[in-house]
């Protein structure tokens, strides 16, 4: 395998003192950003195939965490999400470009990875080269929000690690609060048992109506989730664990038959999924279940003083898991079919390329999305709307590689999967153990960057600010990339690698020689499927160093000299206008 090393002249990032719109149309730099509202109204200047948006803008203070020139929001049709678009206006001193540039981030990451600091900003560098640059934050990432959250957003806080994390504007981007719902494990639930003597047993009384209401609500919410949730097995596994926990509270083996009968009836009703018809039956079974537990409490001596509280806590934990599932209820296909098309159409509407196309760069999952888009459009005989594509450490097939992401394979078993993976919180918690003595988790650092390739302060900022919470559904779909046939759609009936041979878009695929997540052999596994005259494949790093890890292709200290010029040369070569398909 060839190793490529490129050198180039360092280009200073332009601070854009006189920012202007794409192709010379000016817009002053302001401290506010427009919230864009989707509209079905028509526009006389509409480009064919574009979504339409109203021109009514609501000016809101731009959060300090957003270092872009402008922050735009676009509603994803058919959803409650408004995804954030960070815009970097092209320098007036740079060459004029024909197409805007769209940047897509990796799984569970946000826009900060492309703009870590003024001196280490891929986005700033690209706008200094004349590209109207847009970073897309898909749902759940960075500043993207639900409609219900936008009104409640505090003026001095900004969402930065998904919808559940807050960063203080005055804290230099340091994570202050991660509002993750905590689901107790079995070991955590085994708190000290408080006992009372038999003489005081009559003092313990269940609040039966309250417990019945809680149980009924939990089961009905589960039934509703099952009616529209794709991965039923995960929900059923969670409900089975919930009922197991309740069984442990009985404390009397003689009641197990009664409990199992009720459990079987509840499971049968849940599978029926007709929530309106089963509501009464669910309530009756919940009442029987509470009375069974109450009988178990009376049959033991001494009694558990906190049994009712423990039962209530068990129900509440179960409801939290259900809430997490509905809150983080999206997968890779939602990004591909909903978020990215909405972002692309909005970018085209704002930048107005004459041929209706955009240039695109995707890192990690961002590149996978671009490959999937090309494959899907080739299968349907449609234009992808892409003028040229650059993928950084991306592949749709990891079967032949030794990717460290194979650690995610156990998640393919829904019984073992959590509702969400709080990646941001986990990395923030692990960072001290990875970077300070006794370096217990030092193996984590090379997953992100090769040794000495990132400044320690920037590496720390990346770890604490770039990662978000990931839905289990998204990871479950991505694990198909490690199976025969490569990455599949959510129904496992369409393989995204199968139609890359029909690709008609120029592709530059870059890999890092010490990328543990997406090794060069994984990148090549996808590259070889694309027509040879359309694809350029390069591996960065030298046998004796320097080496490139997963994120170094974007933010490594040598990227501005070695990686960026290669990307700019490729995009400049393919920035010419072409006819609409």
C-alpha positions in Angstrom: 0.0 0.0 0.0 1.4 3.4 -1.0 2.0 6.0 1.7 1.6 9.6 0.5 3.1 12.7 2.1 2.2 16.1 0.9 3.8 19.4 1.7 2.3 22.8 1.0 2.5 26.5 1.9 0.8 27.4 5.1 -2.1 29.7 4.4 -3.2 32.0 7.2 -6.8 31.9 8.2 -8.6 35.1 7.1 -10.6 36.7 9.9 -13.1 37.9 7.3 -13.1 41.6 8.2 -15.3 42.3 5.2 -17.4 39.1 4.9 -19.6 38.7 1.9 -22.0 36.2 0.5 -21.2 33.4 -2.0 -20.2 34.7 -5.4 -19.7 38.2 -4.1 -23.2 39.0 -2.8 -22.6 40.8 0.5 -24.2 40.3 3.9 -22.8 42.1 6.9 -21.4 40.1 9.8 -23.8 40.5 12.8 -24.0 39.2 16.4 -27.4 37.7 15.7 -28.5 34.8 13.6 -31.6 34.0 11.6 -34.0 31.2 12.7 -35.3 29.8 9.4 -38.9 28.5 9.4 -39.9 26.0 6.8 -42.7 27.2 4.5 -44.7 25.8 1.6 -44.9 29.1 -0.1 -43.4 29.4 -3.6 -40.5 31.5 -4.6 -40.1 33.1 -8.1 -36.4 32.4 -7.9 -36.8 28.8 -6.8 -34.2 26.3 -8.1 -35.7 23.1 -9.3 -35.8 20.4 -6.7 -35.2 22.7 -3.8 -37.3 22.8 -0.6 -38.8 26.2 0.1 -38.4 28.4 3.1 -40.1 31.6 4.2 -38.1 34.8 4.2 -39.5 35.9 7.6 -36.5 35.8 10.0 -36.6 36.1 13.8 -33.4 37.6 15.1 -32.0 35.9 18.2 -28.7 36.4 20.0 -26.0 34.1 18.6 -24.5 31.9 21.4 -20.9 32.6 22.1 -20.0 28.9 21.6 -20.8 29.4 17.9 -17.6 30.8 16.3 -19.0 30.8 12.8 -19.8 34.1 11.0 -23.5 33.1 10.9 -25.7 30.5 12.5 -28.7 29.3 10.6 -31.5 26.9 11.5 -33.5 24.8 9.1 -36.5 22.7 10.0 -36.3 19.1 8.9 -39.7 18.4 7.2 -41.9 15.9 9.0 -40.0 16.1 12.3 -39.8 18.4 15.3 -36.1 19.1 14.7 -34.4 22.2 13.6 -30.8 21.4 12.7 -28.0 24.0 13.0 -25.9 25.2 10.1 -22.6 27.0 10.9 -21.7 29.3 8.1 -18.2 30.7 7.3 -18.3 33.4 4.7 -15.7 33.4 1.9 -12.8 35.8 2.0 -13.1 38.6 -0.6 -9.4 38.3 -1.3 -9.7 34.6 -2.2 -10.5 33.1 -5.6 -14.2 33.0 -6.5 -15.8 29.6 -6.2 -18.8 28.2 -8.1 -20.2 25.9 -5.4 -20.8 26.1 -1.6 -19.0 23.6 0.6 -20.9 21.4 3.0 -19.0 19.8 6.0 -20.4 16.7 7.7 -19.1 15.4 11.1 -18.6 12.0 12.5 -21.0 10.0 14.7 -21.8 11.7 18.0 -19.8 14.8 17.2 -20.7 18.4 16.4 -19.3 21.5 14.6 -16.5 22.3 17.1 -14.3 19.5 15.6 -14.1 21.6 12.4 -13.3 24.8 14.2 -11.3 24.1 17.4 -9.5 27.5 17.5 -8.6 30.4 15.1 -5.2 28.7 14.4 -6.6 25.2 14.0 -9.8 25.6 12.1 -10.6 23.5 9.0 -13.7 25.6 8.4 -11.9 28.9 8.7 -9.1 27.7 6.4 -11.6 26.7 3.7 -13.5 30.0 3.8 -10.1 31.8 3.5 -9.7 29.9 0.2 -12.9 31.3 -1.1 -15.4 28.5 -0.2 -18.8 29.4 1.2 -18.4 26.9 4.0 -21.3 25.3 6.0 -21.0 22.8 8.8 -24.1 20.7 9.3 -25.1 19.7 12.8 -27.6 16.8 12.4 -30.3 16.2 15.0 -29.0 15.6 18.5 -25.7 17.3 17.8 -24.4 20.6 19.0 -26.8 23.5 18.6 -29.5 21.6 16.8 -32.7 21.7 18.8 -36.3 20.5 19.0 -39.0 23.0 18.5 -40.2 22.4 22.0 -36.7 23.2 23.4 -36.1 26.5 21.5 -38.4 28.6 23.6 -37.0 27.3 26.8 -33.3 27.9 25.9 -31.7 30.1 28.5 -30.1 33.3 27.0 -26.8 32.7 28.7 -26.5 29.0 27.9 -25.9 27.2 24.7 -26.5 23.6 23.8 -23.2 21.9 22.8 -23.2 18.2 23.4 -26.6 17.3 22.3 -30.0 18.3 23.7 -29.0 17.2 27.2 -25.8 19.1 27.8 -25.1 22.7 28.6 -22.0 24.9 28.3 -21.6 28.2 30.0 -20.7 31.0 27.6 -18.2 32.3 30.1 -16.5 29.0 30.7 -14.5 28.8 27.5 -16.4 25.8 26.3 -15.8 23.7 29.4 -18.6 21.2 30.1 -20.6 22.3 33.1 -23.6 20.0 33.2 -24.5 16.7 31.5 -28.2 16.1 32.2 -28.2 12.4 31.4 -30.9 10.3 32.7 -29.2 7.7 34.9 -30.6 4.2 34.8 -29.7 2.2 37.8 -28.0 -1.1 37.4 -28.8 -4.2 39.4 -25.7 -3.6 41.6 -26.8 0.0 42.2 -30.3 -1.0 43.2 -29.1 -3.3 45.9 -29.0 -0.6 48.5 -29.1 -1.3 52.2 -32.4 -2.9 53.3 -34.1 -1.0 56.2 -36.0 -3.5 58.4 -38.6 -3.0 61.0 -39.7 -5.4 63.7 -42.8 -7.5 63.4 -44.5 -5.4 66.1 -44.6 -2.5 63.8 -45.6 -4.2 60.6 -49.0 -2.6 60.5 -47.3 0.8 60.1 -46.3 -0.2 56.6 -49.1 0.5 54.1 -48.9 0.6 50.3 -50.3 3.7 48.5 -52.0 1.3 46.1 -53.7 3.9 43.9 -50.5 5.8 43.3 -48.5 2.7 42.5 -51.2 1.4 40.2 -51.3 4.7 38.3 -47.5 4.7 37.9 -47.4 1.1 36.7 -50.3 1.6 34.3 -48.7 4.8 32.8 -45.4 3.0 32.4 -47.0 0.0 30.5 -49.2 2.2 28.4 -46.2 4.3 27.4 -44.3 1.1 26.5 -47.2 0.0 24.3 -47.2 3.3 22.5 -43.5 3.1 21.9 -43.8 -0.5 20.5 -46.4 0.8 18.1 -44.0 3.0 16.3 -40.5 1.9 17.3 -38.6 0.0 14.7 -36.4 -2.1 17.0 -39.1 -3.9 19.0 -36.6 -6.4 20.4 -34.8 -3.7 22.3 -37.9 -2.4 24.0 -39.1 -5.9 24.9 -35.7 -6.6 26.4 -36.0 -3.5 28.5 -39.5 -4.4 29.6 -38.3 -7.9 30.5 -35.5 -6.5 32.7 -38.1 -4.2 34.3 -40.4 -7.1 35.2 -37.4 -9.1 36.5 -36.6 -6.2 38.9 -40.1 -6.2 40.1 -39.9 -10.0 40.6 -36.9 -9.5 42.8 -38.9 -7.2 45.1 -41.5 -9.9 45.9 -39.3 -11.6 48.4 -41.5 -14.7 48.5 -41.1 -17.7 46.1 -44.7 -18.7 46.8 -46.0 -15.7 44.9 -43.9 -16.4 41.8 -46.7 -18.3 40.0 -49.1 -15.4 40.5 -46.5 -12.9 39.3 -45.6 -15.0 36.2 -49.3 -15.2 35.3 -49.7 -11.5 35.4 -46.4 -11.0 33.6 -47.5 -13.2 30.8 -50.8 -11.4 30.4 -49.0 -8.0 30.3 -46.5 -9.2 27.7 -49.3 -10.5 25.6 -51.2 -7.2 25.7 -48.0 -5.2 24.9 -47.5 -7.3 21.7 -51.0 -6.5 20.7 -50.1 -2.8 20.5 -53.7 -1.6 20.4 -53.2 0.8 23.3 -56.8 2.3 23.2 -58.3 -1.2 23.5 -56.0 -2.5 26.2 -55.9 0.5 28.6 -58.5 -1.0 30.9 -56.9 -4.4 30.9 -53.4 -2.9 31.6 -54.8 -1.0 34.6 -56.4 -4.1 36.0 -53.2 -6.1 35.6 -51.2 -3.3 37.2 -53.6 -3.4 40.1 -53.2 -7.1 40.5 -49.4 -6.8 40.3 -49.3 -4.1 43.0 -51.5 -6.3 45.3 -49.3 -9.3 44.7 -46.3 -7.3 45.7 -48.2 -6.0 48.8 -49.1 -9.6 49.7 -45.4 -10.5 49.4 -44.5 -7.7 51.7 -47.0 -8.9 54.4 -45.7 -12.5 54.1 -42.1 -11.7 55.1 -40.8 -10.9 58.5 -39.3 -8.5 59.3 -40.7 -6.2 56.5 -38.7 -4.1 54.1 -39.3 -0.6 55.3 -38.5 1.0 51.9 -40.2 -1.5 49.6 -42.8 1.0 48.3 -40.0 3.6 47.6 -37.9 0.9 45.8 -40.9 -0.1 43.7 -41.6 3.5 42.8 -37.9 4.1 41.9 -37.9 0.9 39.8 -40.9 2.3 37.8 -39.4 5.7 37.5 -36.1 4.2 36.2 -38.1 2.2 33.6 -39.9 5.4 32.5 -36.6 7.2 32.1 -35.4 4.5 29.8 -38.5 4.8 27.7 -38.1 8.6 27.6 -34.5 8.2 26.4 -35.6 5.9 23.7 -38.3 8.3 22.4 -35.9 11.3 22.8 -33.1 9.6 20.9 -35.3 7.8 18.4 -33.4 8.1 15.1 -30.8 6.1 13.1 -28.4 6.5 10.2 -31.3 6.5 7.6 -32.9 9.5 9.3 -29.8 11.4 8.8 -29.5 10.3 5.2 -33.1 10.7 4.1 -34.2 13.7 6.2 -31.4 15.8 7.8 -28.9 16.0 5.0 -31.3 16.7 2.2 -32.9 19.5 4.2 -29.5 21.0 4.9 -28.4 20.7 1.3 -31.5 22.3 -0.1 -31.2 25.2 2.3 -27.5 25.7 1.5 -28.3 25.8 -2.2 -31.1 28.3 -1.5 -28.8 30.6 0.3 -25.7 30.2 -1.9 -27.5 29.7 -5.2 -24.9 27.8 -7.2 -25.9 28.0 -10.9 -26.0 24.3 -11.4 -27.7 23.5 -8.1 -24.8 21.4 -6.7 -22.6 21.5 -3.7 -19.1 20.4 -2.8 -19.1 18.1 0.3 -16.5 16.9 2.8 -17.4 14.2 5.4 -15.3 13.0 8.3 -15.9 9.4 9.6 -19.7 8.9 9.6 -20.0 12.2 7.6 -18.1 10.5 4.7 -20.2 7.4 5.1 -23.3 9.5 4.7 -21.9 10.9 1.4 -21.1 7.4 0.1 -24.6 6.2 1.1 -26.1 9.2 -0.7 -24.2 8.5 -3.9 -25.2 4.8 -3.7 -28.9 5.5 -3.1 -29.1 8.1 -5.9 -27.3 5.8 -8.3 -29.7 3.0 -7.5 -32.7 5.4 -8.1 -31.2 7.0 -11.2 -31.3 10.4 -9.5 -28.8 13.2 -9.3 -27.1 13.4 -5.9 -26.6 17.2 -6.1 -22.9 16.7 -5.4 -20.3 18.4 -7.5 -17.4 16.5 -5.8 -16.9 14.7 -2.5 -14.0 14.3 -0.1 -14.2 11.6 2.6 -11.8 11.5 5.6 -11.4 8.2 7.3 -14.7 6.8 6.0 -15.9 3.4 4.7 -19.2 1.5 4.3 -17.4 -1.9 4.8 -15.2 -2.7 7.7 -15.3 -6.5 7.4 -11.7 -6.9 6.3 -10.2 -4.4 8.7 -9.1 -4.5 12.3 -11.1 -1.5 13.3 -11.4 -0.8 17.0 -15.1 -0.1 16.3 -15.7 -3.8 16.3 -16.0 -3.3 20.1 -19.5 -2.0 19.2 -20.6 -5.4 17.8 -22.1 -6.6 21.2 -24.6 -3.7 20.7 -26.1 -5.7 17.9 -27.8 -7.7 20.6 -30.7 -5.5 21.7 -30.9 -7.3 25.0 -27.4 -5.9 25.8 -28.0 -2.4 24.3 -28.6 0.7 26.3 -31.2 3.2 25.1 -28.4 5.8 24.4 -24.6 5.9 24.6 -23.6 9.1 26.4 -20.3 9.4 24.5 -19.6 12.9 25.5 -20.0 12.2 29.2 -18.0 9.0 29.0 -15.0 10.6 27.3 -15.1 13.5 29.6 -15.1 11.2 32.6 -12.3 9.0 31.1 -10.0 11.9 30.1 -8.2 12.3 33.4 -7.5 8.5 33.5 -6.2 8.6 30.0 -3.9 11.7 30.3 -2.7 11.6 33.9 -0.9 9.1 36.0 -1.5 6.2 36.4 -2.8 6.4 32.8 -5.3 3.6 33.3 -7.2 4.5 30.1 -4.2 5.7 28.0 -5.3 3.4 25.2 -8.2 5.8 24.5 -6.0 8.7 23.2 -4.7 6.9 20.1 -8.4 6.2 19.1 -8.7 9.9 18.5 -5.2 11.2 17.5 -1.7 9.8 16.9 1.0 10.7 19.3 2.1 14.3 19.3 -0.2 15.2 16.4 -2.5 17.5 18.4 -1.7 20.3 20.9 -2.7 19.1 24.4 -5.0 22.0 25.0 -6.8 21.5 21.7 -7.0 17.7 22.3 -8.6 18.4 25.7 -11.1 20.9 24.1 -12.0 18.3 21.5 -12.7 15.6 24.1 -14.8 17.9 26.3 -16.7 19.7 23.7 -17.0 17.7 20.4 -18.8 14.6 21.5 -22.5 14.0 22.0 -25.0 11.4 23.2 -25.7 8.7 20.6 -28.9 6.8 20.1 -28.6 3.0 20.4 -30.6 2.7 17.1 -27.9 4.6 15.3 -25.1 2.4 16.6 -27.1 -0.7 15.9 -27.5 0.2 12.3 -23.8 1.2 11.9 -22.7 -2.2 13.2 -24.0 -3.7 9.9 -20.8 -2.2 8.4 -18.9 -5.0 10.1 -21.0 -7.8 8.6 -20.8 -9.4 5.1 -22.3 -7.0 2.6 -21.3 -3.9 4.5 -23.5 -1.1 5.8 -27.3 -1.7 5.2 -30.4 0.4 5.5 -32.6 -0.1 8.6 -34.5 -2.9 6.9 -31.3 -4.7 6.0 -32.6 -5.0 2.4 -30.4 -2.4 0.8 -26.6 -2.5 1.0 -25.0 0.9 0.5 -21.9 -0.5 -1.2 -23.8 -2.3 -3.9 -24.3 0.7 -6.2 -21.1 2.6 -5.7 -19.9 1.2 -9.0 -22.4 3.5 -10.7 -21.0 6.5 -9.0 -20.7 9.6 -11.3 -19.2 12.0 -8.7 -15.5 12.6 -8.3 -14.3 11.3 -4.9 -11.1 12.0 -2.9 -10.8 9.4 -0.2 -8.1 10.1 2.5 -6.9 7.7 5.2 -4.5 8.0 8.2 -1.8 5.4 8.5 -2.4 4.9 12.3 -6.2 5.4 12.3 -7.4 2.7 14.6 -11.1 3.4 14.0 -11.1 3.4 10.2 -7.8 1.9 9.1 -6.5 2.4 5.5 -7.6 -1.1 4.5 -11.2 -0.2 5.5 -11.1 3.0 3.4 -9.7 1.0 0.5 -12.5 -1.5 0.8 -14.9 1.2 -0.3 -12.6 3.0 -2.7 -12.2 -0.1 -4.9 -15.9 -0.1 -5.6 -15.9 3.3 -7.2 -15.0 3.7 -10.9 -11.2 4.2 -11.1 -11.3 7.3 -13.2 -13.5 9.1 -10.6 -11.7 8.2 -7.4 -8.4 9.3 -5.8 -7.1 7.5 -2.8 -4.3 8.7 -0.5 -2.9 7.5 2.8 -1.1 10.1 5.0 1.7 9.2 7.3 5.3 8.0 7.0 6.8 4.7 8.3 9.0 6.6 10.7 6.4 9.3 11.5 4.7 11.6 11.7 1.6 9.4 11.8 -2.1 10.3 11.4 -4.9 9.0 13.7 -8.6 9.3 13.2 -9.1 13.0 13.9 -5.7 14.1 12.6 -6.9 14.4 9.1 -9.1 17.3 10.2 -7.3 18.9 13.2 -3.8 17.4 13.4 -0.9 19.9 13.7 0.4 19.0 10.3 -3.0 18.9 8.5 -2.8 22.6 7.4 0.4 21.8 5.5 -0.2 18.3 4.3 -4.0 17.6 4.2 -5.7 20.9 3.5 -3.7 21.6 0.3 -4.5 18.2 -1.1 -8.3 18.8 -0.4 -8.2 22.3 -1.9 -6.5 21.2 -5.1 -9.1 18.5 -5.6 -12.1 20.7 -4.9 -10.7 23.5 -7.1 -10.2 21.0 -9.9 -13.9 19.9 -9.7 -15.5 23.2 -8.9 -16.5 23.9 -12.5 -20.1 24.3 -13.3 -22.0 21.4 -15.0 -25.4 21.0 -16.5 -28.3 19.8 -14.3 -29.1 16.1 -14.8 
